[in-house]
Amino acid sequence: MNGRATTALLVVLGLALTASGFLDAAGRSFETAETTGARLAFAAVLGLGVGVARVAPGAALAAVWVSCLIQVGAGLDLSLIQVGVAVVAFHTSRHGSTTVVWVSGVSIPAAYLIGTSYVLSRGTELATELGISDLAARNAAPAVVLAAAGSLPLAVPWLLGLALRMRERAAENRLLQLRAESDAARATELAGVRAEQARLARDVHDVVGHSLAVILAQAESAEYLDEPDAAALQRVLATIASSARSSLTDVRQVLGEGSSATLPDDAFAGLLEPIAATGRLESEIVGVPRTLPPDQHTTAYRVLQEMLTNAVKHGATGGAIQVRQDWRDGLALEVSNTYTERRSGSGMGLPGMRRRLSGVGGRLQIDEGPDTFRVRAWMPTGLTRAEGAR
């Protein structure tokens, strides 16, 4: 038993003894040893219940019922110490489990019924002793009122404890909701950061990979130049320098402006020009090109850039690279090349193109033959077949 329970027990016991002495002095019949023992047992059990009401509301409720059974069984009158029942009622609804709350709530009307029956029975006994036959009937209404008045001090603290319990639960739920909203906001922010990092990684991969592939193609083409052809060599070196400079500009643009970076209308021509300088490009345009919205333009540019990179990187040295733009029904980009070794397909180029195209409602198709590799990308542009034919 903790210090609180011990203190409560001693206080209630003291009140019980004081109340007994006062009642005797007021002219009540002298109590027998059995009655005095019952009163002390009643006070001890009730005091124990009050003492543990905060830490063990269920046990306190059981102690209250046991003390009431002792009181009814021994025929003890109501006592001042029963104020402690209100303390137990408060703690059962404030700190008890769900089961304890329900049981304690049901206990209040049960106590009313038991109290009414007890008061009426005591009135009948008193009427029999005094020989007044109608005393019980005349005391019936006051008995009911008295029992109700005795139950009211239990209902008020119980309802108070329940109200405080609900307020605390509401505050806890609100705190949990705020934490959940905060966690969701952080998760959304983190997802946005990761998506931006992934986008930057794809863009940098496309820009740097394409630039290095073009530089490689230019360097390889220089091997086939006649030794005295200094002018052709200078053109190759100039193209290499231009590709490297363009790559640096693109990387700065990607890292600096991110998704807000805009591309010029002739961006496709800028991609094809370095390939054409090597003499390997075979280009075809079907339909009438049109200006695309920024997001579609960027997607088409990056996809074509990756197609050309793969064709240069994995294609046969000196082999032709065929590029076809079809603007008649949406935009279809097709790049074909020959190769000497099958590509492993373990890079991030093809998955990156698929992700880009899916973002604008497009699709990617790959056809791989014995010695050829063809990639076809299609995306909607709002252009009808009839308009593209004009």
FENVEN-V206225 format. One record per pair of residues at least 6 apart in sequence whose C-alpha atoms are under 8 Angstrom apart, sorted by sequence separation. I is the first residue (numbers start at 1). J is the second residue. If there is no record, write none. Layout:
i: {I I}
j: {J J}
//
This chain:
i: {24 53 71 127 275 276 291 325 326 357 367 368 24 52 53 93 127 225 254 325 326 357 366 367 52 53 92 93 127 225 253 324 325 366 367 51 92 127 272 312 324 325 354 366 49 50 311 323 324 354 365 366 49 93 124 222 323 324 353 364 365 48 49 92 93 123 124 322 323 364 365 49 123 322 323 364 49 222 321 322 363 364 48 49 89 221 321 322 362 363 120 123 321 362 363 46 219 320 321 362 45 46 218 319 320 361 362 45 120 218 319 360 361 120 319 357 360 45 46 64 218 219 316 357 45 218 315 316 357 16 17 120 315 316 16 43 64 119 215 311 315 316 42 215 311 314 315 41 42 214 265 311 13 16 61 116 308 314 42 60 61 116 119 215 307 314 41 42 214 215 304 314 13 116 12 13 57 61 116 243 263 340 12 38 39 60 115 116 211 212 262 339 38 211 268 338 339 9 12 13 50 53 57 58 113 263 267 271 338 339 9 12 50 53 57 112 211 239 263 337 338 11 38 46 112 211 262 268 336 337 9 10 39 47 50 54 290 336 337 9 43 46 50 53 57 58 112 239 280 282 286 289 336 8 9 35 46 49 53 57 58 112 208 280 281 282 283 284 285 286 287 288 310 335 336 8 55 56 111 207 280 281 282 283 284 285 286 287 288 334 335 9 35 54 236 280 281 282 283 284 285 286 287 334 335 5 6 8 9 58 109 281 285 286 334 5 8 57 61 108 207 208 306 333 334 5 7 207 332 333 5 6 332 333 5 72 108 332 4 5 108 204 306 331 332 4 330 331 330 331 204 303 330 331 203 302 329 330 330 105 303 330 200 329 330 200 328 329 327 328 329 221 299 328 200 217 299 328 218 328 329 19 214 218 328 19 214 217 299 327 328 16 16 94 296 15 16 89 93 295 15 89 92 93 86 90 91 94 86 89 90 93 94 307 12 85 89 90 92 93 94 87 90 91 94 95 86 90 94 86 90 93 303 296 292 210 214 217 206 210 213 209 220 221 207 210 214 220 203 206 210 213 206 209 213 288 287 288 287 288 206 287 206 202}
j: {30 59 77 133 281 282 297 331 332 363 373 374 31 59 60 100 134 232 261 332 333 364 373 374 60 61 100 101 135 233 261 332 333 374 375 60 101 136 281 321 333 334 363 375 59 60 321 333 334 364 375 376 60 104 135 233 334 335 364 375 376 60 61 104 105 135 136 334 335 376 377 62 136 335 336 377 63 236 335 336 377 378 63 64 104 236 336 337 377 378 136 139 337 378 379 63 236 337 338 379 63 64 236 337 338 379 380 64 139 237 338 379 380 140 339 377 380 66 67 85 239 240 337 378 67 240 337 338 379 39 40 143 338 339 40 67 88 143 239 335 339 340 67 240 336 339 340 67 68 240 291 337 40 43 88 143 335 341 70 88 89 144 147 243 335 342 70 71 243 244 333 343 43 146 43 44 88 92 147 274 294 371 44 70 71 92 147 148 243 244 294 371 71 244 301 371 372 43 46 47 84 87 91 92 147 297 301 305 372 373 44 47 85 88 92 147 246 274 298 372 373 47 74 82 148 247 298 304 372 373 46 47 76 84 87 91 327 373 374 47 81 84 88 91 95 96 150 277 318 320 324 327 374 47 48 74 85 88 92 96 97 151 247 319 320 321 322 323 324 325 326 327 349 374 375 48 95 96 151 247 320 321 322 323 324 325 326 327 328 374 375 50 76 95 277 321 322 323 324 325 326 327 328 375 376 47 48 50 51 100 151 323 327 328 376 48 51 100 104 151 250 251 349 376 377 49 51 251 376 377 50 51 377 378 51 118 154 378 51 52 155 251 353 378 379 52 378 379 379 380 254 353 380 381 254 353 380 381 382 158 356 383 254 383 384 255 383 384 383 384 385 278 356 385 258 275 357 386 277 387 388 79 274 278 388 80 275 278 360 388 389 79 80 158 360 80 81 154 158 360 81 155 158 159 153 157 158 161 154 157 158 161 162 375 81 154 158 159 161 162 163 157 160 161 164 165 157 161 165 158 162 165 377 381 381 305 309 312 302 306 309 306 317 318 305 308 312 318 302 305 309 312 306 309 313 388 388 389 389 390 309 390 349 352}
//
